[in-house]
Amino acid sequence: MDLGAAGLSEQPFPTHGKPLVILPYASKVAAVEMLEDTYAHPTGLCLLQGPRLSGKSTLIRTFVESLPEECSVAVIDGKGLNTTNLLISVLRQFGYDLELSSVNELLGLVRVFALQQAASHDAPLLIIENAHELNPSALRALCELAELRIRAASALKMILVSDRSLQSIMMAQAMAPIAKRVMHDFHLRPMNRDETKQYLHGKLRAAGSFYPEFLFPDEVCRDIWHASAGWPGIADRVALLALAETDTLPVAITNVEHPALPTGTWAVDGNNNIERDVSIPPAPPRLVVTNNGSVMQDLTMQKSRALIGRSEHNDISIDSRFVSRHHALLVRHGAATFLMDLNSTNGTFVNSKRVSNHVLIHDDVVTLGHHHIKFHDPCATSRGKLDGDEFADTAIMKTLEDMRNLLAQENTALLPAATEDLPTIQT
């Protein structure tokens, strides 16, 4: 269909070049925060992994454009590069145009540049895409550069980007100079169904559509989500073909093609179901406790369980007469966080709705009396159901029942000894 006939002024789903609009979704937000944290750290180095068309290149481009102009940044495609080509590419990105044939000369010049920049400004940033395809000799040179230091900081910050997990490479003994500096081992996740719909409609609006919900109805967005598995680059291609092949509006499900899909870079089980990344645990949720707009506590949930209540023996202690002695319990199971009210007097609320058992997602607000707890976990995008069959026999339900029985037996504020693996919260 002609774009004008669909009320569009330009192609909403371009497959090359800069996208019309950059749209946020949970995994992308988490990735940006991770990249910012890496760049801000004195020894910043991280791994960014995701399959083809998962949005890595757009993410890197957006991040680099957000940096101040004075930042020295080199973005290199590492595919097939040996030591010489790697060093020449790095120097050219940093503004040098030298024809040196000696690896030692090239390596020395990169060293001098990095040390001078780190001493006078911020350390330069080196981003290598397709890092898994670097020649072994280039990886060795990268390890030498990773060891450059000025005072207590590294002279060169690094982001290694790959279509596959870099864990096996990092485990090699020769890669120790890089592996010991890794702050984040981040694996991009796909968009969920609602995020995919928002992504598609957002791109249609950016291309001039006043009624994106008419062009791509809910059932079409849902089918594109299934067809793309939520990967943004694949969703773009599926949506582009669907729009091009339709003769009438709205676009119909019959216009949606279902291509072969990549798997994620994290671990999957035999049925290709997503499991927790076994190479590194997901980042723990942050819990921000506020009262009347003032932040009382800013915590990170490091353990699998956290007890909330008025007693000082709780992991999160809230001194308020509206909060019960043992008011609520948070439990981590894989990447999910469950909240259970412990028969509190005044109840537990999530987003102003009273709950007993509840699965938390990013930006939920838990209310206990006059206190609020903001739940921050960009990877938590799906609630699921506590009463569904999938949870009937899981360890999470056993944990909740064990804690319920424990608290029912208590008539004091005392908790079991630390040897009983009590939950802890670390700031």
N, C-alpha and C positions, 0 to 999 in steps of 0.2 A: 504493500500500500504506500502511496505517496505520503510523505511526511505532512505536507500541507493539508491533505484530506483528513488527517488525524488530529489537526489542530496544533501541529508542532512546527516550530521555526527552525529546528536543527535536530540532528541525530541525538537522541537521549542516551544511547548505549554505544558510544564509540569504543572500538577495541584497540585503538592506537592513539598515542598522544595523551595530552592532559585531559582528564575527565571534566565534564561541565561543572560538576559540583562534588565536593568531598563530604560524604555522609557518614556520621558516626554509628557504630554498633559496638556491643560490649567488648568483643575481643580486640577490636581496633583501638578502643579507648584504653584498654589495659596495655596494649603494645606501645602506644604513644607515651603513656606514663613510664613504662619500662625504659624506653629509649631516652626520655628526658632524665630519668634517674641515672642511667649509665653515663650520659654526657656530663652530668653535674658532679659525678664522683671523681676524686683525684686519680683513681686507678681504673676508671670505667672500661669494661669490656663485656660484651654480651653476645649471645647467640640468638638469632631470629630465624625460625624455621617454619615452613608451611609449604604445601604442595603447589604446583604450578597453578596460576590463576586464583591464588588465595588472597591476593592484594598486597603482596610484599613490596613490589616496586612502587606502587602508589603510596604506600605507607612511608617508605624511605624518602621518596621525593617530597612528600608533605612535611615530613620531619625536618629535612635539610632546609626547606624554604622557610621554616619557622625559626631557624637559628639566626643570631645577629650577623650582620654582613661581615664583621671583622673576624668571624670564625673561619679557620682554615679547614676545609673539608675536601676529601678526595673520595669519589665514588667509583669503584673499579669493578668491572666484570671479570671475575677470576677464571672463567672457563678456559682451560687449557694453558694458562699462563705458566711459563717457567720463571726462574728467578730474575733473569735479565728483563723480560717483558713486564713482569710485575713491578720492578723498581722503576723502570722507565715510565710506566703508566702512572705510578704514584707521583713521581717528580713532575710530570706534565700537568697532572691535576693540581699540584701545588704551585704551578706557575713557572716551572723550569722548562726550557727547551734545549736540552743538551744532547749531543750525540756521543755518549761515552760507551765504550765497548767492554770495559772492565767491570765485572760484578762488584769487586771491592770498591772501586770508585763510586759506583752508583749507590751501594749500601752506605758508604761513608757520607755521601751527600745527603741521603735521607736522614741519617743519624744527626748530622749537623743541623739540618733544618728543624727537625723535631725538637732537639734540645734547645735551640735558640728560641723557638716559638714558645715552648713550655716555660722557659726562663723569663721571657718578657711579656707574654700574653697567656692565653689558655693553650693547653696542649692541643695540637691538631687532631682531627678526627679522621680515621681511615675506615671506610665502609667497603666491604668486599662482598659483592653478590656472587652466587654460584661458588661459594667458598669450598664446597666439597669437590669441585673440579680443578682446584689448583694443583699444579705439579708438586710432587713431594719436595723437590728442592725449593720451590717457592714457599711452601709451608715452613721449611726450616728457616728461611730468611725472615719470615713473618715472626717466628719465635724469637729470633735475635732482636727484632725491633720491639717485641713485647717486653723485653727485659730492660729497655732503656728507661732510666729513671733520673729525675731531677729532684733532689731533696727527698721528701716522702711520697712524691707523686710519680706517676708514669708519664713519660715524655710523649706517648702516642696512645690515644684512646682508639678503641676498635669496636666495630660492629660486624660480625660475620653472619651473612645471610645465606640460606640454603633451601633447596627444594626437598631436602630429606634431613633426617635427624643427623646431627653432627656428633652424637654421643660416642660412636665408635672411634671417630677420629680423635676426639678429646681424650679418650682412654689410652691412647698410644703414649708410651713413655717419652718419646721425643717431643710430644706436644705439651709437656708439663709447664713450660713458661707461659703458655696461653691458658691452659686449663686451670691453673691456680688463680688466674685473674678473673675468671668468668663470674660475673655478678648475677646474671640472669640467663637461664636456659629456657627461652620462650618459644612456645609452639602456638601459632595462630589457630584459632577455632573458627568454624563457619558461623554464619548468621543463623538465628533461629527463624521460625516461620514469620513471626510478627516483624522482626528486623528486616527480613527479605521483602515483605510487603512495603514497609516504610522506605526501603532502599529503592525499590522499583518506582513507587509513586513520587519519591523525591527527585529522581532523575527525570521523570516525565514532566514534573513541574518546572525544573530547570530548563527544559527544552521548549517550554512555552505552553504546556497543557494546563487548562483551567480545571479540567475534570479528569485527573488521572485515575480516579476510582471507577470511572466509566470505561476508559480505555482498557485497563487491566483490572477486572473485577476480582473479588476476594478469591474465588475458586481458581482463577488463572494464576494469581500470585502464589497460591498454595501449590499449584502444580509446578510452577517454575522453581519454587523452593525444593520440591521433591526432585525435579530434574537436575538441579544444580548442586544439591546437597547443602545449599546455603553458601557456597563459595562465590564471592562477588564477581570474579572474572568470568566464571561459567554462567552465572545468572545474567550478566551483560550479553553474552553470546546467545543464550537461549531466548532472551527477551527480544534481541535484535532480529533474530530469525522469525520469531512469532509475529512481530509487527510487520516484517517485510512480506510474509506469506499470507496474511489475512486479506480477504477481499471486502469484508464488512466489519463494522464495529458494533459492539466491543470485540476485542480479541477473544477467541474461543479456545477452550482447552485442547481441541483437536489441532491447533496451530503450534502447540508446545512440543518440541522434540526433547528426547531424553538421551543425551550422550553418555558415553562411558565416563565414569567418575573416578577421580583420584582418591586415595586414602590419605588420612592425615599423617603428620610426621610423628605423632605420639603412638603409643602401643594400642593395638586392637586385638580383640579376641578372635577365635576361629570363625565366628559369624560376622566379622567385620563391624562389630559393635564397638563404640568408643569406650575405652577404659581410661582410668587415670594414667597419666604419663609416668611410666615406671622409672624413667631416668632421673627425674627430679620432681618433688611434690609441687602441687599448685601453690601459688602464693596464698598465704592465710588471709582471711578476711580482716578488715579493720572495723572496729566498733567505736563510734564517737558518741559519748554520753553527754547530753546537754540538759540544762534546766533554765527556763526563761531566756533562751537564746545564748546562754553562756556555756562554753565547753568545760565540762567538769573532768572528763577523762578521755584520752585518745589511746585506744588499746589495739593490740594485734592478737588475734586468737591463735596461739601457737600449739595448743594441745587439742585433743579430740573432744573435750567436754568443758563447759564453763557454766558455773552456777551463779545466778543473779539473785540478790536479795538484800534485805536490810542488815543482816548480820555481818560483822566484820570478817567472818570466816569464809564468806563467799568469794568467788573469783572476781566478781564485779559487785562491790559493796556500794549500795545507795542508801544513804542515811535520810530516810523519809518515812513518816508515819503512814503514808499511803502505799508503801511498798512492804510486802510480807517478808518475814524472816528468810524464807527460801521461796522466792517468788516465781522464778522461771529457770529453765535449763536450755542451753544451746549445745547441740551435738553436731560434730562434723562426721560425715560418712562419705568418703571419696571427695568429690568436689562439691557436694551438697551440704547445706547447713540447715538443721532442723531446730525449731523452737517449740518448747512444750511449757505450757502453764502448769505450775505445780499446785493447783487448787488454791490460788492466791485469793485473798479477800476482795480486792478491788479489780481483779482481772488483768489480763495482758492483751494489748491491742496492737495490730499491725496495720499501718495506714488507716487508722481510726476505726478498724473493724475488730471486734473482740474475737479472739481465737483460743483454741485449746492446744491443738497440734498444727504446726504450720511449717512449710518449706519457704525459707527466705530467698529473695533474689536481690540483685544489686539495687541500692538506693531505697530499700524498704526502711520504714521508720517504725521501730518498736516503742510503744508507750507503756510505761509503768507509773501510775500516779501522775505526778507533774514532770516526770523525767522522760526524756526521749533517747533512744539509742539508734543512731543511723548506721545501717548495715552497708558496708562498702566492699563489694566483691564483683568486679566487672565480668568475671567468668561465670557468675551465677545468673543465668538468663532464663531458666525454666523451672517452674515450681514442682511439677509432678504432683502426685497425690499420695498422702500418707495412708489412706485407706484402700489403696489399690493392691492388687495381687502382687505386684512387683516388690512391695515393701513388707509383705506379710511375714516372711521368715528371715528378714535381713538382720544383720548385727545391730543396726541402728535401733530397731524396735526392742531388741533385747536390752540394749544400753538404757533406753528410756524406761523400760519396766524395772530394770535393776535399780536405777536411781529413784524411781517412784517408791519402790519397796523400802529402800534405804531411808528416805526422808520420812516415810510413814512411821518408821520405828523410832525416830528421833523426837525427843521432847525438850532438847536443849539446842543451843547454837553450835555445838561441837560437831566437827566433821571427822571422818576417819583419818588415820595417820597418813603421812605423805607416802608411805610405802605401798598404799593401796591405789597408786596411780591416779591421784586426784588431778583434775584439770587445773591448769594455771594459765594466767594471762600475763603476757609480758608487754611492757610499753616499748 
